[in-house]
Amino acid sequence: MKAVRYLLAGAAAIVALAGPAQAHRMWILPSTFTLSGEEQWVTVDGAVSNDLFFPNHVPLRLDNMVVTAPDGVSSPVEGGWTGKFRSAFDVKLDKQGTWKIGEAGASYFARWEEDGEPRRKRGSLADLEADGLIGKPGVEVMQASRRVETFVTLGAPSVDALAPTGQGLELVPVTHPNDVYAEEPAFFRFVLDGEPAVGLEVKISKGQDRYRDDQGLVELVSDENGEVSFTLEEPGRYWLSSSVDGTAELNGMQIKAMNGYVATFEVLAP
């Protein structure tokens, strides 16, 4: 399979990464974002829910969850728990600096008509290939990728764990995500396969919207450097989302490709 190249073409319809106006939103939420001391623990919740940070739909699976230490070394989650509405796990912070906690995954979708009835299948590329759906006439194949992250800092913020991989849609901090203050401008940069994501639509919403009539949605568009700037008036926990809808090359074919990004971060009191 040739390397996938995404082209910006508006917001992607990825249900779990949908904007605040949509029903279900995916998130990861640590018990604390910033800590001091030599060693600390945080408990992290993950879910897909109708209301931000209020688990009421389905849990976020932990199969692809990865914890990246301040030195850039990544490891899978150990000892997690998955219930009806949320998953939870603990992370021991034994190195000074910023830790990235996140999940990244990709799925393929195929749809076609058989005996006059619409058919659909979702799975890995290997699943669709095993069923003979890749390259089959009349079968439309689509790729959907996601990245869901949060950041926790022990001591002073650092950036090694936040280095981009060059694959998919990623956040590159200009303002560190653990150093955002209310009433002060902040700047985030986004890259798509390592290149500036120009014209990217980014949405930010404060958590606990279950208890508000006004979602307080902030809508941004990235500039020629892939950067967005924003000033949030209230401290609290916030949810950021963005998505890209474009095309990918698969075995010499052009297929529809969707790529979503979500981050949870805290805004501190000024």
Phi, psi and omega per residue, in radians:
M1 nan 2.285 3.131
K2 -1.292 2.803 -3.130
A3 -1.050 2.448 -3.128
V4 -1.440 2.316 3.088
R5 -2.148 2.092 -3.086
Y6 -1.650 2.464 3.096
L7 -2.030 2.252 3.139
L8 -1.115 2.265 3.132
A9 -2.687 0.607 3.112
G10 1.778 -3.061 -3.064
A11 -1.340 2.425 3.121
A12 -1.546 2.615 -3.124
A13 -1.622 1.171 3.067
I14 -1.733 1.919 -2.958
V15 -1.009 -0.817 -3.065
A16 -1.211 -0.302 3.138
L17 -1.956 0.362 -3.055
A18 -1.173 2.789 -3.141
G19 -1.238 2.984 -3.075
P20 -0.991 -0.393 3.117
A21 -1.319 -0.233 -3.116
Q22 -1.546 3.008 -3.000
A23 -1.397 -0.852 -2.958
H24 -1.985 2.259 -3.112
R25 -2.284 2.378 -3.103
M26 -1.595 2.444 -3.133
W27 -2.723 2.731 3.005
I28 -2.172 2.271 -3.063
L29 -2.319 1.984 3.067
P30 -1.375 2.695 3.116
S31 -1.144 -0.517 3.118
T32 -2.565 2.524 -3.134
F33 -1.715 -0.540 -3.127
T34 -2.332 2.395 -3.115
L35 -2.463 2.895 3.066
S36 -2.233 2.946 3.139
G37 1.916 -3.119 -3.110
E38 -1.410 -0.801 3.123
E39 -2.428 2.540 3.112
Q40 -2.584 2.925 3.049
W41 -2.155 2.591 2.933
V42 -2.279 2.600 3.000
T43 -1.842 2.339 -3.056
V44 -2.061 2.276 3.051
D45 -1.818 2.600 3.070
G46 -2.480 2.371 -3.098
A47 -2.797 2.926 2.915
V48 -2.067 2.074 -2.973
S49 -2.445 2.851 3.057
N50 -1.295 -0.643 -3.128
D51 -1.963 2.423 -3.083
L52 -1.104 2.213 3.056
F53 1.150 0.349 3.061
F54 -2.206 1.670 -3.022
P55 -1.162 2.014 -3.124
N56 -2.598 0.306 3.130
H57 -2.246 -1.405 3.104
V58 -2.480 2.726 3.111
P59 -1.338 2.728 2.983
L60 -1.472 2.129 -3.114
R61 -1.176 2.600 -3.055
L62 -1.760 0.065 -3.048
D63 -0.982 -0.682 -3.080
N64 -1.873 0.217 -3.110
M65 -1.269 2.333 -3.091
V66 -2.325 2.436 3.060
V67 -1.925 2.159 3.135
T68 -1.916 2.100 -3.101
A69 -1.315 2.901 -3.130
P70 -1.003 -0.411 3.107
D71 -1.492 0.057 3.103
G72 1.576 -0.027 3.138
V73 -1.430 2.230 -3.091
S74 -1.870 2.620 3.116
S75 -2.625 2.643 3.120
P76 -1.266 2.851 3.105
V77 -1.258 2.446 3.083
E78 -2.062 2.450 3.020
G79 1.255 0.499 3.134
G80 -1.348 2.950 -3.126
W81 -2.392 2.382 3.125
T82 -2.180 2.135 3.124
G83 -1.892 -2.778 -3.097
K84 -1.219 -0.692 -3.031
F85 -2.044 -0.284 -3.120
R86 -2.670 2.812 2.980
S87 -1.954 2.730 3.128
A88 -2.588 2.588 3.081
F89 -2.745 2.785 3.125
D90 -1.825 2.588 3.065
V91 -2.240 2.189 3.062
K92 -1.544 2.111 3.122
L93 -1.651 1.748 -3.092
D94 -2.024 0.216 3.057
K95 -2.325 2.491 3.137
Q96 -1.313 2.429 3.110
G97 2.150 -2.863 -3.055
T98 -1.700 2.309 3.081
W99 -1.845 2.392 3.036
K100 -1.839 2.255 3.127
I101 -2.092 2.125 -3.044
G102 -2.820 2.967 -3.141
E103 -2.355 2.323 3.090
A104 -2.315 2.417 -3.127
G105 -2.745 2.913 3.125
A106 -2.509 2.523 3.086
S107 -2.321 2.748 3.049
Y108 -2.071 2.518 3.131
F109 -2.155 2.439 3.041
A110 -2.229 2.423 3.056
R111 -2.431 2.505 -3.087
W112 -2.803 3.074 3.112
E113 -2.025 2.349 -3.111
E114 -2.437 2.166 -3.103
D115 0.959 0.647 3.103
G116 1.372 0.057 -3.122
E117 -2.011 2.436 3.080
P118 -1.243 2.415 3.130
R119 -2.159 2.586 3.105
R120 -2.465 2.606 3.039
K121 -2.552 2.408 3.095
R122 -2.149 2.455 3.113
G123 3.009 -2.895 3.092
S124 -1.353 2.932 3.082
L125 -1.049 -0.676 3.128
A126 -1.098 -0.657 3.110
D127 -1.071 -0.826 -3.113
L128 -1.193 -0.610 3.085
E129 -1.161 -0.703 3.132
A130 -1.093 -0.525 3.125
D131 -1.548 0.056 3.107
G132 1.230 0.434 -3.074
L133 -1.570 -0.407 3.140
I134 -1.288 2.086 3.137
G135 1.447 0.012 3.133
K136 -1.319 2.285 3.138
P137 -0.994 2.388 3.107
G138 1.504 -0.041 -3.134
V139 -1.833 2.151 3.079
E140 -1.677 2.209 -3.115
V141 -1.949 2.435 -3.118
M142 -2.375 2.545 3.120
Q143 -1.991 2.381 3.082
A144 -2.277 2.138 3.130
S145 -2.079 2.661 -3.141
R146 -2.497 2.722 3.031
R147 -2.477 2.157 -3.101
V148 -2.194 2.163 -2.993
E149 -2.429 2.790 2.892
T150 -2.581 2.953 -3.001
F151 -2.401 2.353 -3.136
V152 -2.263 2.338 -3.096
T153 -2.066 2.263 2.986
L154 -1.842 2.017 -3.087
G155 1.426 -2.312 -3.113
A156 -1.514 2.498 3.115
P157 -1.079 2.582 3.060
S158 -2.432 2.987 -3.017
V159 -2.178 -0.069 -3.073
D160 -1.037 -0.707 -3.116
A161 -1.229 -0.279 -3.076
L162 -1.703 0.128 -3.125
A163 -1.084 2.315 -3.123
P164 -1.195 2.651 -3.141
T165 -1.579 -0.285 -3.078
G166 1.485 0.131 -3.132
Q167 -2.156 2.144 3.071
G168 1.359 -2.863 -3.104
L169 -1.585 2.165 -3.042
E170 -2.407 2.687 3.055
L171 -1.695 2.299 3.050
V172 -2.044 2.033 -3.031
P173 -1.226 2.275 2.845
V174 -1.696 -1.015 2.827
T175 -1.481 2.279 3.136
H176 -1.125 2.384 -3.097
P177 -1.127 -0.280 3.038
N178 -1.744 0.301 -3.127
D179 -2.361 0.614 3.121
V180 -1.702 2.240 -3.103
Y181 -2.072 2.528 3.068
A182 -1.088 2.521 3.092
E183 1.206 0.189 3.087
E184 -2.160 2.436 -3.141
P185 -1.150 2.481 3.084
A186 -2.256 2.729 -3.074
F187 -2.361 2.229 3.011
F188 -2.107 2.543 3.071
R189 -2.052 2.486 3.141
F190 -2.096 2.434 3.097
V191 -2.173 2.580 3.117
L192 -2.112 1.944 -3.021
D193 0.923 0.676 3.066
G194 1.536 -0.130 -3.124
E195 -1.881 2.653 3.129
P196 -0.954 2.290 3.119
A197 -1.524 1.586 -3.046
V198 -1.425 2.380 3.097
G199 1.272 0.371 -3.116
L200 -1.341 2.318 3.073
E201 -1.527 2.195 -3.093
V202 -2.178 2.377 3.139
K203 -2.148 2.433 3.114
I204 -2.225 2.330 3.128
S205 -2.418 2.451 3.085
K206 -1.297 2.506 -3.133
G207 -1.195 3.080 3.140
Q208 1.029 0.644 3.123
D209 -1.228 -0.137 3.051
R210 -1.002 -0.514 -3.040
Y211 -1.808 0.296 -3.123
R212 -2.288 2.531 2.990
D213 -1.406 -0.609 -3.141
D214 -1.709 2.116 -3.133
Q215 -1.246 -0.296 3.141
G216 1.083 0.644 -3.064
L217 -1.223 2.301 3.048
V218 -1.915 2.147 -3.111
E219 -1.977 2.244 -3.038
L220 -2.273 2.798 3.047
V221 -2.326 2.266 -3.074
S222 -1.274 2.635 -3.124
D223 -1.560 -2.893 -3.080
E224 -1.146 -0.274 3.079
N225 -1.712 0.066 -3.090
G226 1.388 0.255 -3.053
E227 -1.727 2.556 2.955
V228 -2.164 2.590 3.067
S229 -2.153 2.536 -3.112
F230 -2.721 2.718 3.049
T231 -2.287 2.042 -3.123
L232 -1.745 2.315 -2.994
E233 -1.450 -0.433 -3.036
E234 -2.062 2.417 2.999
P235 -1.149 2.789 3.104
G236 2.526 -2.999 -3.135
R237 -1.742 2.273 -3.033
Y238 -2.132 2.716 -3.140
W239 -2.096 2.200 -3.132
L240 -2.019 2.415 3.114
S241 -2.498 2.640 3.049
S242 -2.739 2.801 3.117
S243 -2.697 2.737 -3.116
V244 -2.223 2.356 3.104
D245 -2.095 2.141 -3.089
G246 -2.801 -2.483 -3.114
T247 -2.269 2.741 3.071
A248 -2.366 2.747 3.089
E249 -1.812 2.164 -3.116
L250 -2.292 1.942 3.137
N251 0.902 0.734 3.107
G252 1.452 0.003 3.135
M253 -1.861 2.606 3.002
Q254 -1.609 2.157 3.113
I255 -2.175 2.809 3.086
K256 -1.261 2.402 -3.117
A257 -2.279 2.346 3.105
M258 -2.190 2.408 -3.075
N259 -2.422 2.133 -3.092
G260 -2.071 2.673 3.099
Y261 -2.371 2.387 3.088
V262 -2.376 2.448 3.031
A263 -2.435 2.535 3.021
T264 -1.973 2.283 -3.126
F265 -2.527 2.904 -3.104
E266 -1.938 2.438 3.015
V267 -1.837 2.160 -3.060
L268 -1.534 2.726 3.089
A269 -1.196 2.478 -3.096
P270 -1.205 nan nan
